[in-house]
Amino acid sequence: MRAARLIRLVLLLQSRQSMTAGELAAELEVSERTVARDVEALSEAGVPVYADRGRAGGYRLVGGYRTRLTGLGRDEAEALFLSGVPSALRDMGLADTASAARLKVSAALLPELRDAEHSAAQRFHLDAPHWWQPPETPEALPAVAEAVWGETRMTAAYRRGDGSTVTRSWEPHGLVLKAGAWYLAARPVGGREHRVYRVARFSEVTVTDERFDRDPEFDLPSFWAERAAAFARAILRETVRLRLSQSGARRLRAHTDRTAAEEALAGGEGPDERGWVTVTLAVESLDVAYEQLLALGAEVEVLHPPELRARFARSAAALAALYGEAETVSGP
């Protein structure tokens, strides 16, 4: 631990040129007395650390000294590629590893480029969760992430969608953060097929020492894209027949599944003499279709199924009754 701290201290001074004892103590999460002892140890080892006395003093490296101890470890290199998603690193317990990797990169840069990390952070920020939806940070995530990075088998209890719980062993291949929710791509031990699991449903996770042979043909981005598309198709179990005005056709993508809307419009009939088109739209359920299509107001007419058309007719009648008698408001 101390050796790693000494290296980090040198890298900090190399990247920032001069730092006070208080600043170093805050970065290294130690006391200022520990910083003084570490600086003394570095000096005895031949590292030219110079202490400037006085109120504006601090520690600096003499004569442009540069260390060659900037090689990234495997875990640091992997974490560096995720450094654009700081919340994900923090949730997986990799924030410190990524910080060390960024520091090594900063130390290797020319002095005029060392503000690159700060300038980039001020120009790009990723906020993954949806609006009005707090991010999900599953309690089991750090342990699951450890198994993924280490390519070791894990045992855990998993709560299924029907509420039942199963306990088994998995070979975890990758993690996905989708709209603030974490998912695990894993293969049950002894199984051949990779499946998707919601990390929040795992409990009692134990990371074993048993390594597994990672499937060389498994590609996480491709796997996720395929499963996500299959999931989207699977939940669209119903179809409805609609007539849409030009305005309704333009707005359909914003209120229903975008892919389903594009497919419906691409295969639509018309336009007729009024400019309306007739389409068949895949929807999750008739209840969901009612909620979604209601937002289009008078720009959509439901043709089929009859029960959904009747529901819209009742809503239209209720609205007509509510707004049928115009109220006259006298001005001053």
N, C-alpha and C positions, 0 to 999 in steps of 0.2 A: 504493500500500500504506500509506504513512504517513497519508494523508488518511483512509482508512478506520479506521486505528488511533486517530487523534485523535477521530473521531466516536464510536468505541466507548468511548474513555476518558471522554468527556463523558457518554455514556449510562450508563456504570457509576456515575459519581458522582451522576448525577441519580436513579438507581434505588436506590442504597444510602447516599446522603447523605454518608458519610465512609469513606475507605479508606486504608490505609497504602500506602507505596510498594511494599512487598513483595507485598501483596495485588494491587495493580494490575499489577505485573510478572508475577505468576503468571497472572492472567486474560488479559493481552495477550501472554504468552509472549515477553517482552523482559526486558532488565536493568533494575534500579532506576535506573541512570544514564540509560537511554533514557526512562524514565518522567519523570524530572526535566526532561529536554530537551523532551519533549512538553508537559509542564505549562507550561514557559516559553513555548513557541510558542503555546499557547492563550491565555495571559495577554496576549501581544503582539497577538493577534488580537481582544482585547476580551472573551474569555470569563472571567468572574470566578472563577478557581480560587484558593482560599486554602490556604496550607500552615500547618497547626498544628504547631509545634515540640514537641519533648520525646518521652518514651517512649510516651505515649498519643496522639501526634500523627498527622497524616495529611493527606490532601487532601480538600477539600470545595468545593462550589459556594456562593457567597455570595448571601444575600438571596433564596433560593428560586428561583434562576435555572433556567429550563427552556428546552431547545433545541427547535426545531421540526423538527430533522433526524430525525424518527422514521418517515418514510414507508418502507413496506416495498417492496423491489424484488420483481420477479416471482419470481425464484428463492427469495428468502426467504419470500415468501407461500406458495409451493407447499410448501416444506420445513416451514413452520409447521404445515400441516395433517397432516404425518406425525410431528409431534414426540411423539405418544403411543407411537410405536414406535421408541425410541432405537436399538435394535440394528439395525433396518432402515436408519435414517439413516447409522449408522456403516458398515455394509457397503457402502452405495452411495456413500460419500464425501461425504455431505451434512451431517455433524455440525456443522461450523463454520458453515455457512450457516444451519442451524436455530438454532444458538446466537445468532447475530446477530439473527435474527428474534425470538426470545423476549426478548432484551434490549431491543429496540425496543418491543415490546409492554409489557414491564415499566416502561420509562421513561415510557410514555404513561399509565400508571395513576395513580390517586390514591395518596398515600403509604400510606394504610391498607389498600390492596389489593395492595401489591407483594409480599406473601408468598404470593399466590395460586398461583404456580408451584410453590413448595415444598410448600404444603399439599395441592395436587392430586396431586403426585408421591408424597406419603406416604399417599394414600388410594386410588390406582389404579396398578397396574403390570401390563403385559402381558408374559407369558412365552410366546412362540409355539411353540417346539419341543415335541415329545412328550417324555414322561419317558424316561429312559435312552437318549436319542438326541441326540448332540451336534449343535448347529446347523450347517448347511451354509453356508459363506461362500466361494462360487466366486471363483477368482482373476479371472475375466473380468467380475465383476459391476460394478465401478466404471465400466469402459469401456462396458458395455451400458447402464448407467443414464445415462451422459453422452449417449449416442445417443438414449435415450428422452426425456430432458428437452429436448434440443436439437432434436428432430424431424429428425435427420439420418440418412442411410443409413449402415449399417455392413457391413463385410465380415468374414467369420470362417470358421473351420473348425468343422464341427459333427459330433460323433460320434453316429451313429444307434444304435438299439437292437440291431442285428445286429452292431455293432462296426465297420462301414465308416464312412468319413469323407467328407463332402462340403464343398466350399468355394463359397460364393456370397454374394450381397448381400441384405440384408433392410431392410425399413422397420419399425423397432421401435415399437410403439404403446403397450405398457404392461408393467409388471412385477407379478408376484403372488408373495407370500410365503405358502406353504401348508405348515403343520406343519413349519416350519424349512427347507423347500426352496424355492428361487427358480425361477420360471418366467417366460418371456418370451412375450408375445402379439405376433406379428409377421407381416408379409406379405412373402413373397419378392418382390424387385424384378421387375416384370413380371407378377406373379401377382395374383389377385383375392381369394383366400381367406386369411383370417387363421388362423394355426395356433399351437399351443402348443409351446414348446421348453424343455427343461430347461437352465437357465443353466450348470450345472456341466459340461455337455457342449460348451460353446463354448471355443474356443482361438484364439489368433492374431487377436484382435479388433482391427479398425482402424475408428475413427470418422472418416468422411469429412466434407468441408465441404459436401456436396451435401444440401440440404434436400429433404424430400418433402412432398407435400400429404396431410395427415392425413385419413383417411376421416371426414367429419363425422357419419356414422351409427354409427361404432364407439363402443360403450359398454363399457368394460372390465368393470365388475361383472356386467352382463348376459351378456357374452360368456363370462366365466369360469364363471358359474353354469351356463350351458347346456353348456359343454364338460365341466365337472366331472361333471354329471349323466350326460352321454353316456358319459364314461369309466367311471363306476361301472356303468352298464348294460352296457357292452361287455365288461367283465371277468367278468360273471356269465353264463358260457356254458353251465352245466349246471343241471339241476333235480333235486331229490330230493323224494320223497314221505314225509311223516313223520306220526306220531301223537305228540301232546304232552299231558302232564298239565297241570293248571292251573299248577303251578310251572314246568314246562318252557316253557309259553307265555309266562309273565311274563318269564322269563330269556332268551328267544330273541333279543331285540333286543340284549342285552349281549354276545352271543357270535358273532353273525353280522352281515352288513351290515344296518344299521338300517332302511333304506328297504325292502330286500327282505323283511325280517322283518315289517314292518308290512303290506306288500302281501299276504304269505302269510297272515297272521292275519286280515286283512280278508276274504279270499276263502276262508277255511277252512270245513270241514264239521263239524257237531256243535254242541255237545258230545254225546257218547254217555252211556250210563247211568253211567259211571265219571267223567264230567266231562272226558274226553279229546277233543281236536279233531284233525282230519286236515287237513294243509296241504300245499301244493306250494311249495317254497322254491327261489329262484334262488341258485346258488352259483358261486364262481369255478371250482372243480374238485372232483372227488370226494375228492382228497387233502386239500384245504382244508376241505371239508365234514366229513370225518372228524375232523380236528383241532379244529374249532369245536364240533361236536355232541357230541364226547366229554366236553366240560365239563358237559353236561347230565345225564350219568350215566343213571340208570334213569328219568329223567323224559321220555325221548324213545325212540321206537321207529322205526327206519328200515324203511319198507315197500318202497321202490324207489329206486334200481335194485338188482338182486339182488347185484351184486358188493360194493356198499357195505354191504348188510344182512349179507352173509356176513362181511365184515371186522369189523363190530360183534359178530357172534356169536362170532368167534374171540377178540376182546378180552374179551368177557364170560366165555368159558370159561377164559381164562388168569387172569382176576381171581378167578373162583370157585375155581380150583385153588390160587391163591396164598393166598386168605383162607378157603378151605373148612374147614380144621381150626382151630377157635378155640383159641388158646393161653390156658392158665390161669396167671395171675400171682398167686402167693400174697403176701398182705400180711404185715407184720411180726407 
